[in-house]
Amino acid sequence: MSHQSIFKDESKLDINYLPNRILHRDRENRLLMEFFSFLTSCPDRMSQRVLVIGEVGTGKTAICQAFGKNISIEVGKKGTKFRYIHVNCREYRGNLTQILHQAVTVFQQHFPARGYSTGEILNTFLQILEEEQVFVILALDEFDSLIEKEGSDAVYALTRLYETQHEKPQRISFIFIQRNLTPLKVLDDSAQSTLQRNIISLERYTKDPLIDILNDRVKLAFEIATVPEDVVELIAELATTELGNARFAIELLWRSGKYATAQDAERIEPEYVRQAISAIIPTIKRSELCGLGLHEKMLLLAIARFFKENKEAFSTLADIEEIYAVICEEYDEIPYSHTQLWKYIQRFAHIGIVKTKVGSAATRGRSTMISLPTIPAQELEIELYTMFKLERR
């Protein structure tokens, strides 16, 4: 009989889900609110341009969309008509005409997609805003694709809209979103200087913030007690090695849940995380295993056995040594010393088979903890047994 799904609301792990609060981005949110604070006091007197940069998975899109939701509420309290419009430039291959058309359709849903030049659509957009007495923040995500496609002229046209129209209300402000500043190098000096006046840079997430983000999604997406804390920590560690990518962490959490559900498990176990990540990232090559010595392989087999038989995400070297000693008896070998085995563990960590960390006093003192993060334990055990059989022949 199948278990009930461990998911409570799977949609909370979707890439497009926007949480009510973006964790560990308070400083960046305050900066955005400060840059655009004029919208609540004198919206017609100025226009603002802000560049938000950060690597994949640092929350650029999420923080801007959350800010758009919040600023809309604040401006609305003042009785001012306002819209936050978010357009992904890459979806339109960086074509400014199509990007502006998307912005126009927010107000005129059936505006023709063809037959208008870029300048005509831009003028139409400005006219609509004037007629409806509305102010707009136009957030252009993956802005580098527009730079690549259109170059300096397009950037200049967007950023200098009101340079000769000081007497008119300045109804459009911009947020430009991209990974880093490198794409700006192709622009002329004037366009570059305009974009680099107000920059908000998002740093990569470290392990502890990723744990907070994952725990927040666990509460929303999973049933109670179906995602152990050591699983969350394991996923956070793996995402940290992927440059602090929160998007990767959330996807790995979702995939791990899928593997658990497919096997009718009552909760996510570390082995399901290993299965999930091995489907995303290529793991160890067989040639790397072949290059190991006999006792290295037996120690690795001990690690595989431990994590196959235990539901824990981490082990001590002492636990592994006990299993290694049993394997040595099976193969009629004299066990190597603790010091030599520790050197092997260090080598495994160097080539990416295992990860090591110092355990906290609250768990197992200050002993070194070992995890098998990316290789399913059962698959590793089978591969090693196959090698032993071939070598014996």
Secondary structure by P-SEA (a helix, b strand, c coil): ccccccccccccccccccccccccaaaaaaaaaaaacccccccccbbbbbbbbbcccccaaaaaaaaaaaaaaaaaaacbbbbbbbbccccccccaaaaaaaaaaacccccccccccaaaaaaaaaaaaaaabbbbbcccccaaaaaacccaaaaaaaaacccccccccccbbbbbbcccccccccccaaaaaaaacbbbbbccccaaaaaaaaaaaaaaccccccccaaaaaaaaaaaaaacccaaaaaaaaaaaaaaaaaaccccccaaaaaaaaaaccccccaaaaaaccaaaaaaaaaaaaaaaacccccccaaaaaaaaaaaaaaabbbbbcaaaaaaaaaaaaaaccbbbbbbccccccccbbbbbccccaaaaaaaaaaaaaaaac
